[in-house]
Amino acid sequence: MMKKLSIIFPLLFCLSLLNSQTMAVLEFEGKGIAQDEASALTDRLNNEIYKLGKYTLVERNQIDEILQEQGFQQSGCTSDECVAEVGRLLGAQKMVAGSISKVGDVYSVSARIVDLQSGEIEKFANLDHEGKIGDLLKWGMEQVALQLITGFLQSPPSYMESVTDIAYMESVTDIDGNIYKTVKIGNQVWMAENLKVTHYRNGDPIPKGITSNNTEIIYMSEYEEILTEWTNHTNGAYCNYNNNILNVTTYGRLYNWYAVEDERGLAPDGWHIPTDEEWKQMEMYLGMSQEEADKTGYRGTDEGGKLKETGTKHWGTPNKGATNETGFTALPGGAWPSNSEGRNGSIGTFGYFWTSSFDDVYKGKWYRDFNSYHLDISRLNTNLPTWAGRQWGLSVRCIKD
């Protein structure tokens, strides 16, 4: 039988009368991690729920006092029955409980809201993260709070555990008014988003390479006509992945080589398309050797993982080794076309990025290839035995002059 509370319970009961949606967050159980780490992460979750402004939260120290008086430990109250009993004792309408576990290199957060009036679980939230536990403190518990309270998730932010001299910089705006986040990596400043512009720097329009209004090219019966139209371009052109403008916000646009080399300029004023050597400079800053950087195909170790956006919201599973600790946020924008039939189909798996460099030996243009199944980076040339030619539409990132 629970002991009767003398002072704290009336205070909490009055609090519940002031706001009919009072919530208490119990300390999450740690499985494979230290309990003080679980406690710190629970505190962050409590703060993130508070910031959303939907519930009045019972103070954690008040919960501790009550549980101690009743002979409970917070982390020992894990069953729905215990959670409900403690919630009624606290005078709360909603209770949050859960666990934080580690299996191998993956941290898993499992959370639930229990409605005390019905006694049922109202919402679940789950988050899996391959990386460092500090990332959960920086952004993970915010994601859990959003999923629990609003039902929505945001993309994980790009600030992870950073290496030396990596920091976010001022944004840059292109001639169309698109605003891009930027990030400093070593001595370079890069766009942290894919280019979206539809006009050259001087204001001239970049031709749209596909005139069809069909927004599902991948399923089109007339794809041969569309492919012919696109590959016949010998001047600059752009397209939207799958001819669908809804893909532009996240993945940007795809440009052929002729648009990249056009003297009128794709990049905003004060910026340019990076050379092959500038890509190498970044790759070597992140740990790749000069010998590796000069090779073709997949090279290095984990440099691609340091540049890829984390999670599988945009990248397909497994998004191997992605930490995005640079903030570069490489995205799998695919290519046009992406196979011998000329159909889109590589979004979510591949991210291709033009360089501005022509190689006199290979007689082709250099580009980079990021892959969901690789944590390294592939360096390819349009005249190597690969399938991307100068007519292909690839993503573009710009670098500051």
C-alpha positions in Angstrom: 0.0 0.0 0.0 1.3 3.4 -0.9 2.1 5.8 1.9 0.1 9.0 2.1 1.9 12.1 1.1 1.8 15.0 3.5 2.9 18.1 1.5 4.0 17.3 -2.0 0.9 15.6 -3.3 -1.5 18.5 -2.5 0.9 20.8 -4.4 0.9 18.6 -7.4 -2.9 18.1 -7.2 -3.3 21.9 -7.3 -0.9 22.0 -10.2 -3.0 19.5 -12.1 -6.1 21.6 -11.5 -4.4 24.6 -13.1 -3.6 22.7 -16.2 -5.6 19.6 -17.2 -2.6 18.3 -19.1 0.1 17.6 -16.5 2.9 15.3 -17.5 5.6 13.5 -15.6 8.7 12.1 -17.2 10.2 9.1 -15.3 13.9 8.4 -15.5 14.6 6.1 -18.4 16.1 2.7 -17.8 19.7 2.3 -19.0 20.5 -0.9 -20.8 24.2 -1.3 -21.8 24.9 2.3 -20.7 25.6 3.9 -17.4 22.5 4.9 -15.4 23.8 8.4 -14.9 24.0 8.7 -18.8 20.4 7.6 -19.0 19.5 10.1 -16.3 21.2 13.0 -18.2 19.4 12.0 -21.4 16.1 11.9 -19.6 16.7 15.4 -18.3 17.3 16.5 -21.8 14.0 14.8 -23.0 12.2 16.5 -20.2 13.5 19.9 -21.3 12.7 19.3 -24.9 9.1 18.3 -24.1 8.8 21.5 -21.9 10.0 23.7 -24.8 7.1 22.4 -27.0 4.7 24.0 -24.6 1.9 21.5 -24.7 2.1 20.1 -21.1 2.8 21.3 -17.6 5.7 19.1 -16.4 6.2 17.9 -12.9 9.7 18.9 -11.7 12.1 16.0 -11.7 13.2 16.7 -8.2 9.6 16.5 -7.0 9.3 13.1 -8.7 12.5 12.0 -6.9 11.2 13.1 -3.5 7.9 11.2 -4.0 9.5 8.1 -5.3 12.0 8.0 -2.5 9.2 8.5 0.1 7.5 5.5 -1.4 10.6 3.4 -1.6 10.9 3.4 -5.4 13.8 4.2 -7.7 12.9 6.1 -10.8 14.8 3.7 -13.1 13.1 0.7 -11.4 9.6 1.8 -12.4 9.4 0.4 -15.9 6.1 -1.6 -16.2 3.0 0.1 -17.3 1.3 -0.8 -14.0 4.0 0.9 -12.0 4.1 3.9 -14.3 0.3 4.3 -13.9 0.4 3.9 -10.1 3.2 6.5 -9.8 1.4 8.8 -12.2 -1.8 8.8 -10.1 0.3 9.5 -7.0 1.8 12.5 -8.8 -1.5 13.9 -9.9 -0.4 13.7 -13.5 -2.6 13.0 -16.5 0.2 11.7 -18.7 3.3 9.7 -18.0 6.4 9.3 -20.1 8.6 6.2 -19.5 11.1 4.3 -21.6 14.6 2.9 -21.9 17.9 3.8 -23.6 19.9 0.8 -24.7 23.2 0.1 -26.6 23.7 -2.9 -28.9 27.0 -2.9 -30.6 27.5 0.6 -32.0 23.8 1.4 -32.1 22.0 3.4 -29.4 18.3 2.8 -29.3 15.8 5.1 -27.5 12.3 3.7 -26.8 9.7 6.0 -25.2 6.0 5.9 -24.6 3.2 8.1 -23.2 0.7 6.4 -20.9 -2.7 8.1 -20.5 -3.7 7.6 -16.9 -7.4 8.1 -17.5 -7.6 5.2 -19.9 -4.6 3.3 -18.6 -3.5 2.8 -22.2 -0.3 3.7 -24.1 -1.1 6.8 -26.1 2.0 7.1 -28.2 5.3 5.4 -29.0 8.6 6.9 -30.1 11.7 5.0 -31.2 15.1 6.4 -32.3 18.1 4.3 -33.4 21.4 6.0 -33.8 24.7 4.6 -34.9 27.4 6.9 -33.6 28.3 8.6 -30.3 26.0 8.8 -27.2 26.7 12.5 -27.1 24.7 12.9 -30.3 21.6 11.8 -28.4 22.1 14.6 -26.0 22.7 17.1 -28.8 19.8 16.2 -31.1 18.4 12.7 -30.4 16.2 13.5 -27.4 14.8 16.5 -29.3 13.7 14.1 -32.0 12.1 11.7 -29.4 10.2 14.6 -27.9 8.9 15.8 -31.3 7.8 12.3 -32.2 6.0 11.8 -28.8 4.3 15.1 -28.7 3.7 16.1 -32.3 4.0 12.8 -34.2 6.5 14.4 -36.5 10.3 14.1 -37.0 12.8 16.6 -38.3 16.0 15.8 -40.1 18.8 15.4 -37.6 20.8 18.6 -37.6 24.3 18.7 -39.1 26.2 19.6 -36.0 27.7 16.3 -34.7 30.9 15.7 -32.9 33.1 18.0 -35.0 36.7 17.8 -36.0 39.0 20.7 -35.7 38.1 23.9 -37.5 34.7 22.8 -38.7 32.0 25.4 -38.0 28.8 26.8 -39.6 29.2 30.0 -41.4 26.9 32.7 -42.8 24.3 31.6 -45.4 24.6 32.4 -49.1 21.8 33.4 -51.5 21.8 32.6 -55.2 20.3 34.8 -58.0 16.9 33.1 -57.6 16.7 34.0 -53.9 17.4 30.4 -52.7 19.3 30.5 -49.3 21.9 27.9 -48.5 23.5 26.9 -45.2 27.3 26.8 -45.4 30.0 25.0 -43.4 33.7 25.5 -42.9 35.8 22.3 -43.3 39.4 23.0 -42.7 40.3 26.1 -44.6 37.4 25.8 -47.1 33.8 27.0 -46.9 31.2 24.8 -48.6 27.5 24.9 -49.2 25.8 22.5 -46.9 22.9 22.0 -49.3 22.5 21.0 -53.0 22.2 23.8 -55.6 18.7 24.7 -56.7 19.3 27.7 -59.1 17.5 28.0 -62.4 19.4 31.1 -63.7 23.0 31.7 -64.4 24.8 34.3 -62.3 24.2 37.0 -65.0 20.4 36.4 -64.9 20.1 34.3 -68.1 17.8 31.3 -67.6 19.2 27.8 -67.5 17.1 25.7 -70.0 14.9 23.1 -68.4 16.2 19.9 -70.0 12.8 18.0 -69.9 9.7 19.6 -71.4 7.3 16.8 -70.4 5.0 17.7 -67.5 4.8 14.1 -66.3 6.0 14.0 -62.7 6.7 10.3 -62.6 9.4 9.7 -65.3 10.4 6.5 -63.7 7.1 4.9 -64.7 6.7 6.7 -68.1 6.1 4.7 -71.2 7.7 7.5 -73.3 11.0 7.5 -71.3 13.0 6.9 -74.6 11.7 10.2 -76.0 12.5 12.0 -72.7 16.0 10.4 -72.6 16.7 11.5 -76.2 15.5 15.0 -75.4 17.9 15.2 -72.4 20.9 13.6 -73.9 20.7 15.7 -77.1 21.5 18.8 -75.2 24.9 20.2 -76.0 24.3 23.3 -73.8 23.6 23.8 -70.2 20.4 22.3 -68.8 18.8 21.2 -65.5 16.1 18.9 -64.4 14.3 18.0 -61.2 14.7 14.4 -60.1 11.8 12.4 -61.6 10.7 15.7 -63.2 9.0 16.4 -59.8 9.5 19.8 -58.3 8.6 18.4 -54.8 12.1 16.8 -54.8 13.8 20.2 -55.2 13.5 21.4 -51.6 15.4 18.5 -50.2 17.6 17.3 -53.0 18.2 20.4 -55.1 18.3 20.1 -58.9 20.4 18.0 -61.3 22.6 19.8 -63.9 24.5 18.5 -66.9 28.2 19.2 -67.4 27.5 22.0 -69.9 25.7 24.0 -67.3 28.6 23.4 -64.9 31.3 24.7 -67.3 29.2 27.6 -68.7 31.1 30.9 -68.3 27.9 32.7 -67.1 28.3 30.8 -63.8 26.1 28.4 -61.9 27.4 29.5 -58.5 26.4 32.6 -56.6 28.7 35.6 -56.7 31.8 34.9 -54.7 31.4 31.2 -55.1 32.4 28.6 -57.7 32.0 24.9 -58.6 34.8 23.0 -56.7 37.7 21.6 -58.7 38.8 18.0 -58.4 41.8 19.3 -56.3 39.5 21.2 -53.9 37.5 18.0 -53.3 40.8 16.2 -52.7 41.8 18.9 -50.2 38.6 18.3 -48.2 39.0 14.5 -48.4 42.6 14.7 -47.2 41.6 17.1 -44.4 39.2 14.4 -43.2 41.9 11.7 -43.2 42.5 10.5 -46.7 46.1 10.2 -47.8 47.4 11.9 -51.0 48.0 8.5 -52.6 44.4 7.4 -51.9 43.0 10.8 -53.0 44.7 10.5 -56.4 43.1 7.1 -57.1 39.9 6.4 -59.0 36.9 4.4 -57.7 36.2 4.1 -54.0 39.1 5.4 -51.9 39.9 6.2 -48.3 38.2 4.9 -45.2 35.4 6.8 -43.5 35.6 10.2 -45.2 32.3 9.7 -46.9 30.6 8.8 -43.6 31.8 12.1 -42.2 30.1 14.0 -45.0 26.8 12.0 -45.4 23.6 13.1 -43.7 22.8 10.7 -40.9 19.7 8.4 -40.6 17.5 6.9 -43.2 15.0 9.7 -43.8 16.6 10.5 -47.1 19.4 7.9 -47.4 18.3 4.3 -47.9 19.3 1.6 -45.5 22.0 1.0 -44.3 23.5 4.5 -44.9 26.8 2.9 -43.8 29.1 4.9 -41.5 27.2 8.2 -41.7 28.0 10.6 -38.9 27.9 14.0 -40.8 30.4 15.3 -38.3 31.4 17.9 -40.8 27.9 19.3 -41.3 28.4 18.9 -45.1 25.1 16.8 -45.2 25.7 15.0 -48.4 22.3 13.8 -49.8 21.4 11.0 -52.2 19.9 13.2 -55.0 20.4 10.5 -57.6 21.1 11.3 -61.3 19.3 11.7 -64.6 19.3 9.2 -66.2 20.4 6.5 -63.8 20.4 3.3 -65.8 20.7 2.0 -69.3 16.9 2.5 -69.8 17.2 6.2 -69.0 15.0 6.1 -66.0 15.4 7.7 -62.6 15.9 5.3 -59.8 19.0 6.1 -57.8 17.6 8.6 -55.3 18.1 7.5 -51.8 21.1 5.3 -52.7 23.5 7.5 -54.6 24.7 11.1 -54.3 26.7 12.4 -57.3 28.5 15.7 -57.4 30.2 17.4 -60.3 33.6 19.0 -60.1 34.7 21.7 -62.5 37.8 19.7 -63.6 38.5 18.2 -67.0 41.3 15.6 -67.0 43.7 15.7 -70.0 44.7 12.1 -69.6 41.2 10.6 -69.3 39.7 13.3 -71.6 36.7 13.5 -69.3 35.1 15.3 -66.3 35.7 14.4 -62.7 32.8 13.8 -60.3 32.2 12.3 -56.8 29.9 9.4 -55.9 28.5 8.8 -52.4 26.7 5.5 -51.7 24.4 4.3 -49.0 26.4 1.1 -48.8 29.8 2.8 -48.6 31.5 5.0 -46.0 34.3 5.9 -48.4 34.0 8.2 -51.5 34.3 7.3 -55.1 36.2 9.5 -57.6 35.1 8.9 -61.1 35.6 10.4 -64.6 33.0 10.6 -67.4 35.4 8.8 -69.7 36.2 6.0 -67.3 34.1 2.8 -67.7 31.3 4.1 -65.6 27.9 5.1 -66.6 27.9 8.9 -66.0 28.6 11.1 -69.1 28.7 14.8 -69.5 25.1 14.8 -70.5 24.1 13.3 -67.2 22.3 15.4 -64.6 24.2 15.3 -61.3 24.0 17.4 -58.1 26.2 20.4 -57.5 27.8 21.8 -54.3 29.5 25.2 -54.4 32.6 26.3 -52.6 33.5 29.9 -51.6 36.2 31.7 -53.6 
